[in-house]
Amino acid sequence: MILVADCGSTKIDWCLLDDGKVEKQVFTMGMNAVMLTEEEMRQRIADELVGELAGYDVSEVYFYGAGCISPEVCGNVERAIRANFPNAGTVEVHTDLLAAARALCGREAGIACIMGTGSNSCYYDGTDIVENVSPLGYILGDEGSGAVLGKILLGDILKNQLPEDLCAKFLDQYELDRLTIIRRVYKEPQGNRFLASVTPFLIQNIDRSEIHALVLNAFKAFFIRNIAQYPSYKTLSVNFIGSIAFYYKEVLSEAAEACGCRVGKIVKSPMEGLIKFHTA
């Protein structure tokens, strides 16, 4: 049986496949491979997953995760998996960006993007990621991401760049004030998650011209600063995975058209595409 994992910092989606069909799906606590030791990952898998798959013969494991960006980190994850599934002949560990590329493009060339809390993109030749414009994180980059949309929204509210009624509505809805916002962003951990957490306000008020312009310009920046650097960006479709792309698909398509790009697939999660990729 084939075990496919889509790993994020919040949760891991494990799908056990038998003859091309989902035999069992298990959700466990997320983990960032950069932040955990091999032993910590081994123990988490043992505690949260192994019992759920007792009695199943896992022969192949394909693990895709944020933070799996170096041979050393990928090696730690691979050994942690093999310790729990010793009968697996194949264990592959890859970045979440390759998961997006395989899920969106299969074995065809294309441009694949992640647009959730963070953002990323690549040119994929149908087998490998050939080019990648570094996302740089939400301080220097991550254009169009939830963290950056939240950063722009909060900055515009605190600097009175949005109409007074919108500012008051936001602060009341989220029960926030200036000092709390500054503390959450600069003093507490995972400021990017806090920033992304306020983005539902944007989609709730997307019919307001000021909000529409904010989101549209953020997405245009994503295409201009990232996608336009791939030589074939005007001929290949640009495909997306992630909650921001999924919920803002109409504005995203509008931004793409304005930048001379063509949007292809937009899906919330890579798992369905990964299942197709590994069972085709």
N, C-alpha and C positions, 0 to 999 in steps of 0.2 A: 504494500500500500504506500501511497505517496502522501507525505505530510507537507503542507504549504503554510508558511507563517508570514503574516503581515504585521510587523512590530512597530508600534509607536511608543511614545513616552507614557501614554495613558493606559493603553491596553494592547494586547496581542491577540489577533484573530488567527486561530489555528484551524485549518480545514484538512481532514483526513479523506483522501480520495481512493476509491476502489472502482476500477474499471471505468474511469471517467466520470463517476458520480460521487457526490458528497456523502460519505458514510457517516461522518460525525463532525460537528463544529464545536470548538471549545474557545472560550474567552478567558484569558488570564491577565494578571497585572502587567502593565507595560514596563519596558526597561530600555534604557539608553546604554548601549554597549560600551560607550566611551566612559561612562560614569561607574560601571560595575566591574568587579574582578571576575575572572573565569569561575572561581569557586562560588561567588554570589549568584551568578547566572545559572550555574549547574544546580544549585540548591533550589532556586526559584522554579526551575523547570521540573525538578523532582517533586517539589511540594504541590505545585499547582496543576501540572499537566499529566505526569506519568500515570497517576491513578485513574484519570479520566480515559486514558487510552489502554488500560489494562486489557489484555486478551487480543489486542490487534497487533499484527506483524508489520511494523513500519520498516520499509526497505529503502525509501528515499526521503530526504528532507531538503526542502528549499526554503531558506529563511531570508526574508528581506526586512531590513531594519534601519531606522534613523541612527546615525552614529557608526554604521559599519563602513567606514571610509578608509581604512588602512589594512594591510595584510596582518598586522599584529592584532588589531581588534577583531577582524574576521576570524583569525585563528583561535582567539579566545572563545568566541561564540561557537565555532565548529566543535572544539573539544568539549565544551559544556553540553552540547547536544549529543555528541557521540557517547559521552559518559552515561547518558540516560537512555539512549537507543543504540545499544552496542551491535545490533543486527543490521543496522542501516548501512548498506554498501556505499551509498552516495549521500553526502552532506555538503550542500553548497550554501554559502552565506554571501549576500549581496546587499548593496545599498537600496534604500527606498526609492531612489531615482530610477534604478534599473527595474524595480517592480512597476513603477508607473509606465516606463517605456514598453515593457513586455505586455502589460495589461492593456495599454491603449493601442499599441501598434502591432502586437503579435510578432510576426517575422517579416514585416514590411518596414521600409524606411519611413521615418517621420520625426516630427518634433513633439516631444513629450514634456509636460509641465506638471508641477505640483503647486497647488495654490490653496493652502489651508492657513494654519497659524503662521507658517513661513511660506516662502515660495522658492522654486527652483525650476530649471529647464535644461534640456539637452537635445542634441541631434543624435538620433539613433539610426543605425544603418540596417536594422533588422536582426542584428546579432549582438552588437555591442554599442555602448555609448561612445561616440566618436568625438563629440565636442560638448563642452559644458561651460557656460558662462557662470562664474562663481556667484552664488547668491549673496554672500557677504553678511548675512544676518540682518536683523531688523534695524540696526543702527546705521549701517552703511549701505544696505541694499534691501533685499526681500520685497521689492516693489510689488504692489497689488495684494500682498498677504494680509491676513487678518490683523497681525500685529501692527503693520504699517497703516492700514486703514484706521485702526483704533488710535494710533499715534496722531494721525492727521486730525481725526475727529476731536480728540481731547485738546489738542493744541488750538484748533479753531474755536472751540468753546471757551477755553480759558483766556484766549486773546480776543474774544468778542468778534470773531469773524463770521459767525452765523447769526441769523435773526434772533432777537431776544426771546421770542416764544419757543424756538427750538432749543436754545441753551437751557432755559428753565425747565422745559419738558424732559430733557436728558438728565439733568442733575436731580430732578425729582424722581424719575423712573428708577435710576440706579442708586439713589440715596448717597450721592457723592458730593463732596465739596473740594475746593482747590487744594487744601492741605492734604486731604485723604488721597486725592489723585497723585499728588507729588510723592507722597510716602509710598504708595503702592508701586509706582514706577521706579523710583530711585533707591528706596530703602529696603523693600521686601524682595525675596527671591522670585524668579520667573516673571519678571515684568512683562515679557512678551505675551504670556498667557493672559495676564490681566488686560493688556491692551486689546487682544483679540476678543476678550469676553464681552466687550461693549459693542461689537460690530452688528449684533442684531438690530440695534437702533437704526442703523443705516438702511437695512432692507425694509424695516417697518415704515420708514419715511422716505423711501426712494422716489416717491412721486413729487417731493419738494425739489424744486430746481437746484437749490444750493447743495442738497445732499447728492442728487444725481450727478452734478458736476464734480463733486469731491471724489466719488467712486470712479466716474469715467476717467478723470485725469490720473488717478492712481493706476488704473489698468493701462492707460496709454503709456505711462512711464514704464510699466512692465514690458510692453512690446518694444518700445524704443530702446530701452537700456539693456534688454536681454535678447529677445527674439530676433530683432533686426541684425544681430551680430552673426547669425547663422546664414551662410551663403545662399541656401535654398529656401529661405523663409517665405518668399513670395509664391513659390510653386508647391510647397508641401503644406498639408494641413497642420494646424497647431492644436494639439490635444491636451486635455486637462483632467487631472484628478484632484479632488479636495473639496471641502465644504464651501469655501469662498467661491470657487469657480462654479460649483453646482447651484448655489442659491442666487448668485448674481449673474447667471449665464446670459441674460439679455443685455445687460450693460457691458459685459465682457465681450460679447459678439460685436456690439456697437464700437467699442474701442479698437477691436481687431480690424474692423472694416476701415476705420479712420486711419489706421497705420498700414494699410495695404496687406493685411494678413487674413487668412481664412481659417476659422475655427472648425475643428472636426468634432471628435468625441468630447463630451464633458460628463464625467461620472464622479460619484461621491467617494467610492472606495475601489481599490484595485483588485479585490479578491476575485470577483467574477471573471475578470480578464485573465488573472493568473491561473485560475482553474482551467480555462480554455487553453492557455499557453502550454500548461504542463500535461494536458491530456490529449492534445491534438495529435 
